[in-house]
Amino acid sequence: MNRYQSIAEYYDAENERLEMLRRDVPFFLKQQRKKRCSILELCAGTGRAAIPMTQAGHTVVGIERDPKMLAIARRKRDAVGLDDSSLELIEGDVLSINLRRRFDRVCIFFNTLLAFTTLQMQDRLLANVCRHLKPNGRFFLDIFHPDHAMLAERRSRDLEKSVFYVPALDRTVAMSVDVVRDMSRQWMHVTFKYRWFDASGRDHHRRASFEMTVIFPRELQLLLERNGLIIEHLWGDYDGSPLQANSPRMIASCRLA
């Protein structure tokens, strides 16, 4: 089992084109009734969500296991004038870390829950969510709503073709995605393929592969309930619409049972 790990220097540039990443954090912030919450973000990456949540007035702790991603997040945090008192960034594994404190909100964005591909890993993750959630707190997750037509395809090649520029490397990169699926296991093997030319015109290739699972709506409910969490709201998109058959997302706000 290969958990998701992006090429850290590429992460922000390659995802900048995705419309959902301009909508997910504003939607989350809109749901917060308190003007100031303590928020724990799991798998915080380069601080894409943690930084604007902090700028909105909340006190945020972000957990990230990849030191390269975390270093970028700290540089970005410092560049906008934030510090550890408002945005604490901690290296650690969300399956095992224990901060010995509880939060008003725990959140995990951008399909990241699906990178935990076994029931054992999902149970460990959700147990840790409950460990860090205040009694009246809320757990917020955001994953894709399965597209049955796409899942029926055994293999997809060269999806999501794009070109992006990486300022830190002064590099323009072409990217595409290959996916192999086995729905008997609700399993997907995802490969990000990158290609670029250096200053001498030499052709370079690089790949990053990882595995994901697929979770269906009723399955999500059962998974959460078996770990002591109840879904209060289940949206199908960032416009606040309820989950329907053609909804692109499953966005859940959950409380402790």
Residue pairs with C-beta under 8 A, 6 or more apart in sequence:
1 117
1 118
1 211
2 209
2 210
2 211
3 115
3 116
3 210
3 211
4 112
4 115
4 210
4 212
5 66
5 208
5 210
6 14
6 45
6 66
6 69
6 192
6 208
7 192
7 194
7 206
7 208
8 46
8 66
8 68
8 69
8 71
8 72
9 68
9 72
9 166
9 168
9 169
10 164
10 166
10 173
10 194
11 45
11 46
11 69
11 72
12 46
12 48
12 72
13 164
13 165
13 166
13 167
13 173
14 162
14 164
14 173
14 175
14 192
15 21
15 48
16 164
17 162
17 164
20 110
20 238
20 249
21 48
21 110
23 238
24 49
24 109
24 110
24 142
24 238
25 48
25 49
25 52
25 53
25 109
26 238
27 238
27 240
27 251
28 49
28 53
28 107
28 109
28 140
28 142
29 52
29 53
29 56
31 140
31 233
31 253
32 58
32 105
34 104
35 57
36 57
36 58
36 59
37 58
37 59
37 103
37 104
37 105
38 58
38 59
38 60
38 61
38 103
38 104
38 105
39 53
39 58
39 59
39 60
39 61
39 103
39 104
39 105
39 106
39 107
40 60
40 61
40 62
40 63
40 99
40 103
40 105
40 106
40 107
40 132
41 49
41 50
41 53
41 60
41 61
41 62
41 63
41 106
41 107
41 108
41 109
42 63
42 94
42 106
42 107
42 108
42 112
42 125
42 129
43 63
43 64
43 65
43 94
43 108
43 109
43 112
43 115
44 50
44 62
44 63
44 64
44 70
44 73
44 89
45 64
45 66
45 69
45 73
46 69
46 72
46 73
46 76
47 62
47 72
47 73
47 74
47 76
47 77
47 87
47 89
48 109
48 110
49 107
49 109
49 110
50 60
50 62
50 73
50 77
50 87
50 89
51 73
51 76
51 77
51 80
51 82
51 87
53 60
54 60
54 77
54 82
54 86
54 87
55 80
55 82
58 105
59 86
59 87
60 86
60 87
60 88
61 87
61 88
61 89
61 90
61 99
61 103
62 73
62 87
62 88
62 89
62 90
63 90
63 91
63 92
63 94
63 97
64 70
64 73
64 89
64 90
64 91
64 92
65 91
65 92
65 93
65 94
67 91
70 89
70 91
73 89
74 89
77 83
77 87
77 89
90 97
90 99
94 108
94 125
94 128
95 116
95 121
95 124
95 125
95 128
96 124
96 128
97 128
98 128
98 131
99 132
101 132
102 132
102 133
102 134
102 137
103 132
103 133
103 134
103 137
104 134
104 136
104 137
104 138
105 137
105 138
105 139
105 140
106 129
106 132
106 133
106 137
106 138
106 139
106 140
107 139
107 140
107 141
108 140
108 141
108 142
109 142
110 142
111 142
111 143
111 144
111 212
113 122
113 125
113 141
113 143
113 215
114 143
114 144
114 212
114 213
114 214
114 215
115 210
115 211
115 212
116 122
116 125
116 213
117 187
117 211
117 212
117 213
118 213
119 223
122 223
122 227
123 226
123 227
126 223
126 224
126 227
126 228
126 229
127 227
129 139
129 227
129 229
130 227
130 228
130 229
130 256
133 139
133 256
135 256
136 255
137 255
137 256
138 232
138 253
138 254
138 255
139 229
139 252
139 253
139 254
139 255
140 251
140 252
140 253
140 254
141 251
141 252
141 254
142 249
142 250
142 251
142 252
143 215
143 220
143 249
143 250
144 248
144 249
144 250
145 217
145 236
145 243
145 247
145 248
145 249
145 250
146 214
146 215
146 216
150 156
151 181
151 183
151 214
152 183
153 181
154 180
154 181
154 182
155 178
155 179
155 180
155 181
156 177
156 178
156 179
156 181
157 176
157 178
158 176
158 177
158 178
158 193
159 176
159 177
159 178
159 179
160 175
160 176
160 177
161 174
161 175
161 176
162 174
162 175
162 176
163 172
163 173
163 174
163 175
164 172
164 173
164 175
165 171
165 172
165 173
166 172
166 173
171 196
172 196
173 194
173 195
173 196
174 194
174 195
174 196
175 192
175 193
175 194
175 195
176 193
177 190
177 191
177 192
177 193
178 190
178 191
178 193
179 188
179 189
179 190
179 191
180 188
180 189
181 187
181 188
181 189
182 188
183 214
186 213
186 214
186 215
187 211
187 212
187 213
187 214
188 211
188 212
188 213
188 214
189 209
189 210
189 211
190 209
190 210
190 211
190 212
191 207
191 208
191 209
192 207
192 208
192 209
193 205
193 206
193 207
194 205
194 206
194 207
194 208
195 203
195 204
195 205
195 206
196 204
197 203
197 204
198 204
215 223
215 250
217 234
217 243
217 250
220 231
220 250
220 252
221 231
224 230
224 231
224 252
224 254
225 257
228 256
228 257
229 254
229 255
229 256
229 257
230 254
230 255
230 256
230 257
231 252
231 253
231 254
232 253
232 254
232 255
233 252
233 253
234 242
234 243
234 250
234 251
234 252
235 241
235 242
235 243
235 249
235 250
235 251
235 252
236 242
236 243
236 244
236 247
236 248
236 249
236 250
236 251
237 247
237 248
237 249
237 251
238 249
238 251
241 247
243 250
